[in-house]
Amino acid sequence: MSLRDRKRIRTRQALVAAALELFESRGYDETTIAEVAAAAEIGTRTFFSYFPSKEDLLFPEADVRVQAAIDAIAGRGPADGPAEVLLRALRQVGAESDDLSGRMSALRLRLVRTVPAVQGRGLQLQMDAQRQIARHLAEAFPDRIDEVGAGALTGAFLGAVTGALQVLLENADRSIDPAAVQQAMQVAVKVALAPWFQPPTAT
């Protein structure tokens, strides 16, 4: 990785950290992009080379999660089924980041419920993720699942993660235990995807 790439990563992380602190302390609507940029020590115009909007600060790893699922599908083993690769992707994301299980996740959940712009962006990202992942699943497992089944499976997977987070982070604060949240999400996914973990029946 080049020096320039490392600098971009650090700046992006600084923006997300600044947004988290400001949104929690001042409120989402009360915080401006200029204030987030200033806290990260960059200019307001430079901000837009990292994030297209203020809403996107709350979803900094959305693309990473989708790519993790696509990579897990591509790297599937001969004994893996569609549900197994999705669970592996969830575990990988959890091992590499607490974006789904830490303070940002709790804040994001609260703002999705109360700020229409954040809710809209979150729904758009989830629909895009579901479409991409489902397409890759159907292509990777043509003998196990069709496009409709892939859409249903991916919807159940994302719904299980979202539903578990809503319960786990409902009243969460800075004492969140990311490891415990990750474990609970994996259990929820196993319950929701139980029918797909079964070996295919002979015909």
Sequence and secondary structure as in RCSB ss.txt:
>XXXX:A:sequence
MSLRDRKRIRTRQALVAAALELFESRGYDETTIAEVAAAAEIGTRTFFSYFPSKEDLLFPEADVRVQAAIDAIAG
RGPADGPAEVLLRALRQVGAESDDLSGRMSALRLRLVRTVPAVQGRGLQLQMDAQRQIARHLAEAFPDRIDEVGA
GALTGAFLGAVTGALQVLLENADRSIDPAAVQQAMQVAVKVALAPWFQPPTAT
>XXXX:A:secstr
  HHHHHHHHHHHHHHHHHHHHHHHH TTT  HHHHHHHTTS HHHHTTT SSSGGGG TTHHHHHHHHHHHHHT
  TT  HHHHHHHHHHHHHHH  TTTSHHHHHHHHHHHH HHHHHHHHHHHHHHHHHHHHHHHHH TTT  HHHH
HHHHHHHHHHHHHHHHHHTTT  TT  HHHHHHHHHHHHHHHTHHHHS     
